[in-house]
Amino acid sequence: MIKMRIIAVGGGAWDNTVSIDDEFLGQINQAGPVLFIPTASSDNPDYIERFERWTASRGVAGEVLRLHSGEEAAPKIVRAAAIYVGGGNTKMMIALWKELGVDRLLRTFAIDEGRPVGGVSAGAICWFRVGNSDWPVYEGIPGVNTAPVAGLGWVDLAYCPHVHAEPFRYDEFNAMMATEPGVGIGVTDGAAMQIVDDTYRILASTDEGHAYRVEAGVAVRIDPHADFRPLSSLYTS
């Protein structure tokens, strides 16, 4: 049985997500560092510096996995107490993970062991079956903002970050879900979907943070809630 401990942040990580970050760190139940995987940003050094400032400010040990420089993934994933994945090009990140076997390592040493995992934008999409991603922008495809991208599939939902921070996201996610089978969850910046085993809740660190359930192109707002609800309840209208 998959023992999921996932916090999928819609956007604004470490800037306007303090209470969400507290929840993520509060789930840690073993010794070891928080491992940051910035693959989607091509291991951007400024992004890594932001992570290091964040962990230092919280008194937490941090470590970084730089896959683009050829670092070996297994030792760092095995010793991590929690894993946080950064934003960027989701399509490129998933492809590199699969090439290097990072997907299998994450499943074996994080998901299956119930270690907290999470991330923002691409680092939120990756845990789901499919995501609404801006990978076409990263790859220079003219006139295309977003397109579906396959995730790791450990949560059988579609996921979309930045549903209001980027003005095209809400409409394009709804349009995507008009033809994409199943249910999607869109999350604003400053909010997150938390999944614990087969339950979920919506967290928010700002007054504006919320989510949407989208099916067949129809969106219904979900406000933040403290109680955990069955994931199965999302699959029925």
C-alpha positions as CSV (number, residue, x, y, z in Angstrom):
1,M,0.0,0.0,0.0
2,I,1.3,3.4,-0.9
3,K,1.7,5.5,2.3
4,M,1.5,8.9,0.7
5,R,2.5,12.1,2.5
6,I,2.3,14.7,-0.2
7,I,2.0,18.5,-0.1
8,A,1.5,19.9,-3.6
9,V,1.9,23.7,-3.5
10,G,0.2,25.8,-6.2
11,G,2.9,28.6,-6.1
12,G,4.8,31.1,-4.0
13,A,6.9,28.6,-2.1
14,W,8.9,30.0,0.9
15,D,7.5,33.5,0.3
16,N,3.8,33.3,1.1
17,T,3.5,29.6,2.3
18,V,4.7,29.8,5.9
19,S,1.9,27.8,7.4
20,I,2.1,25.3,4.6
21,D,5.8,24.9,5.1
22,D,5.2,24.4,8.8
23,E,2.8,21.5,8.0
24,F,5.4,20.0,5.6
25,L,8.2,20.2,8.1
26,G,5.9,19.0,10.9
27,Q,5.4,15.7,9.2
28,I,9.1,14.7,9.4
29,N,9.4,11.7,11.8
30,Q,13.0,10.6,11.3
31,A,16.5,12.0,11.3
32,G,18.0,13.3,8.1
33,P,18.0,16.4,5.9
34,V,15.3,17.9,3.8
35,L,16.4,17.1,0.3
36,F,15.8,19.7,-2.4
37,I,15.5,18.4,-6.0
38,P,15.7,21.4,-8.4
39,T,15.9,19.4,-11.6
40,A,13.0,21.3,-13.3
41,S,15.0,24.6,-13.0
42,S,18.2,22.9,-14.4
43,D,19.6,23.2,-10.9
44,N,19.4,27.0,-11.0
45,P,21.9,28.3,-8.4
46,D,19.7,31.2,-7.3
47,Y,16.9,28.8,-6.6
48,I,19.2,26.5,-4.6
49,E,20.4,29.6,-2.6
50,R,16.8,30.4,-1.8
51,F,16.3,26.8,-0.5
52,E,19.4,27.0,1.6
53,R,18.3,30.4,3.1
54,W,14.9,28.8,3.9
55,T,16.2,25.8,5.6
56,A,18.7,27.9,7.6
57,S,16.0,30.2,8.7
58,R,14.0,27.2,10.0
59,G,16.9,25.5,11.7
60,V,16.5,22.5,9.4
61,A,19.4,20.6,7.8
62,G,19.1,20.9,4.0
63,E,20.7,19.0,1.1
64,V,20.5,19.5,-2.7
65,L,20.4,16.8,-5.4
66,R,22.0,18.3,-8.6
67,L,21.1,15.8,-11.3
68,H,22.3,18.0,-14.2
69,S,25.9,17.9,-12.8
70,G,25.8,14.1,-12.7
71,E,25.3,13.7,-8.9
72,E,24.2,10.2,-7.9
73,A,20.7,10.3,-6.6
74,A,20.4,7.1,-4.5
75,P,22.5,8.1,-1.5
76,K,20.8,11.4,-1.0
77,I,17.3,10.1,-1.5
78,V,17.9,7.2,0.9
79,R,19.1,9.4,3.8
80,A,16.5,12.2,3.3
81,A,13.9,12.7,6.0
82,A,11.7,14.6,3.5
83,I,11.9,15.6,-0.1
84,Y,10.9,18.9,-1.7
85,V,10.9,19.4,-5.5
86,G,11.2,22.8,-7.2
87,G,9.4,24.3,-10.1
88,G,10.4,24.7,-13.7
89,N,10.1,22.5,-16.8
90,T,8.0,19.5,-15.7
91,K,8.4,17.6,-18.9
92,M,12.2,17.8,-18.9
93,M,12.3,16.9,-15.2
94,I,10.2,13.8,-15.5
95,A,12.1,12.6,-18.5
96,L,15.5,13.0,-16.7
97,W,14.1,11.3,-13.6
98,K,13.0,8.3,-15.6
99,E,16.3,8.1,-17.5
100,L,18.3,8.1,-14.2
101,G,15.8,6.0,-12.2
102,V,15.0,8.7,-9.8
103,D,11.3,7.9,-10.1
104,R,11.9,4.4,-8.8
105,L,14.0,5.7,-6.0
106,L,11.4,8.2,-4.9
107,R,8.7,5.5,-4.9
108,T,10.8,3.0,-2.9
109,F,12.5,5.3,-0.4
110,A,9.9,8.1,0.0
111,I,6.4,7.2,-1.0
112,D,6.4,3.6,0.1
113,E,8.0,4.5,3.4
114,G,5.7,7.3,4.1
115,R,8.3,10.1,4.2
116,P,7.0,13.6,3.5
117,V,7.3,14.7,-0.1
118,G,6.2,17.9,-1.7
119,G,7.0,20.7,-4.0
120,V,5.8,23.7,-5.9
121,S,4.5,24.0,-9.5
122,A,6.4,21.3,-11.4
123,G,7.3,19.9,-8.0
124,A,3.6,19.6,-7.3
125,I,2.5,18.3,-10.7
126,C,5.0,15.4,-10.7
127,W,3.1,13.3,-8.0
128,F,-0.1,13.2,-10.1
129,R,-1.3,11.3,-13.1
130,V,-1.2,14.3,-15.4
131,G,-0.6,18.0,-15.1
132,N,-1.3,21.3,-16.8
133,S,2.2,22.5,-17.5
134,D,3.9,25.4,-19.1
135,W,6.6,23.1,-20.7
136,P,5.8,24.5,-24.2
137,V,7.0,27.9,-23.0
138,Y,10.3,26.4,-21.8
139,E,10.7,24.7,-25.1
140,G,10.0,27.8,-27.1
141,I,6.8,26.6,-28.8
142,P,5.2,29.8,-30.1
143,G,1.7,30.7,-29.1
144,V,1.3,27.8,-26.6
145,N,1.2,28.6,-22.9
146,T,0.3,25.2,-21.4
147,A,-0.2,21.6,-22.4
148,P,-0.8,18.3,-20.6
149,V,2.3,16.5,-19.2
150,A,2.4,13.0,-17.7
151,G,3.4,12.8,-14.0
152,L,4.5,9.9,-11.9
153,G,0.9,8.8,-11.4
154,W,0.8,8.2,-7.7
155,V,-2.3,10.3,-7.3
156,D,-5.0,9.6,-9.9
157,L,-5.9,13.2,-10.5
158,A,-4.9,16.0,-12.9
159,Y,-3.1,18.9,-11.2
160,C,-2.7,22.5,-12.2
161,P,-0.7,25.1,-10.2
162,H,-0.8,29.0,-10.5
163,V,-4.5,29.0,-11.5
164,H,-4.9,32.7,-10.9
165,A,-1.3,34.0,-10.7
166,E,-0.8,33.3,-14.4
167,P,-3.9,34.7,-16.1
168,F,-4.1,32.0,-18.8
169,R,-4.0,29.0,-16.4
170,Y,-7.6,28.9,-15.1
171,D,-9.2,28.9,-18.6
172,E,-6.5,26.6,-20.1
173,F,-6.8,24.1,-17.3
174,N,-10.6,24.0,-17.7
175,A,-10.2,23.6,-21.4
176,M,-7.8,20.7,-20.9
177,M,-10.2,19.0,-18.5
178,A,-13.0,19.2,-21.0
179,T,-11.2,16.4,-22.9
180,E,-9.0,14.9,-20.2
181,P,-10.6,11.9,-18.5
182,G,-11.2,12.1,-14.8
183,V,-11.0,14.9,-12.2
184,G,-8.5,17.7,-11.9
185,I,-7.5,19.9,-9.0
186,G,-6.3,23.5,-9.7
187,V,-4.5,25.3,-6.8
188,T,-3.7,29.0,-6.4
189,D,-0.5,30.4,-5.2
190,G,-0.3,30.4,-1.5
191,A,-2.4,27.2,-1.3
192,A,-1.7,23.5,-1.4
193,M,-3.3,20.1,-1.7
194,Q,-2.2,17.9,1.2
195,I,-2.6,14.1,0.8
196,V,-2.2,11.7,3.6
197,D,-2.8,8.1,2.5
198,D,-6.2,8.1,0.9
199,T,-7.4,11.4,2.3
200,Y,-6.8,15.1,1.4
201,R,-7.4,18.6,2.5
202,I,-6.7,22.1,1.0
203,L,-4.3,24.3,2.9
204,A,-3.8,28.0,2.5
205,S,-1.2,30.5,3.8
206,T,-3.0,33.5,2.4
207,D,-6.5,34.8,2.6
208,E,-6.9,34.3,-1.1
209,G,-5.6,30.7,-1.2
210,H,-8.0,28.1,-2.5
211,A,-8.5,25.3,-5.0
212,Y,-10.9,24.1,-7.7
213,R,-12.3,20.7,-8.6
214,V,-12.6,20.5,-12.3
215,E,-14.4,17.8,-14.3
216,A,-15.4,17.9,-17.9
217,G,-14.4,21.5,-18.1
218,V,-16.6,22.6,-15.1
219,A,-14.8,24.1,-12.1
220,V,-16.2,24.1,-8.5
221,R,-14.3,26.1,-5.9
222,I,-12.9,24.3,-2.8
223,D,-12.1,26.6,0.1
224,P,-9.4,25.6,2.6
225,H,-10.6,23.2,5.2
226,A,-8.9,21.7,8.3
227,D,-10.6,18.3,8.1
228,F,-9.2,15.5,6.0
229,R,-11.7,14.1,3.5
230,P,-11.6,10.9,1.4
231,L,-9.8,11.3,-1.9
232,S,-12.6,9.1,-3.3
233,S,-15.1,11.9,-2.6
234,L,-13.4,14.0,-5.4
235,Y,-14.1,11.3,-8.0
236,T,-17.9,11.7,-7.7
237,S,-19.8,14.9,-8.5
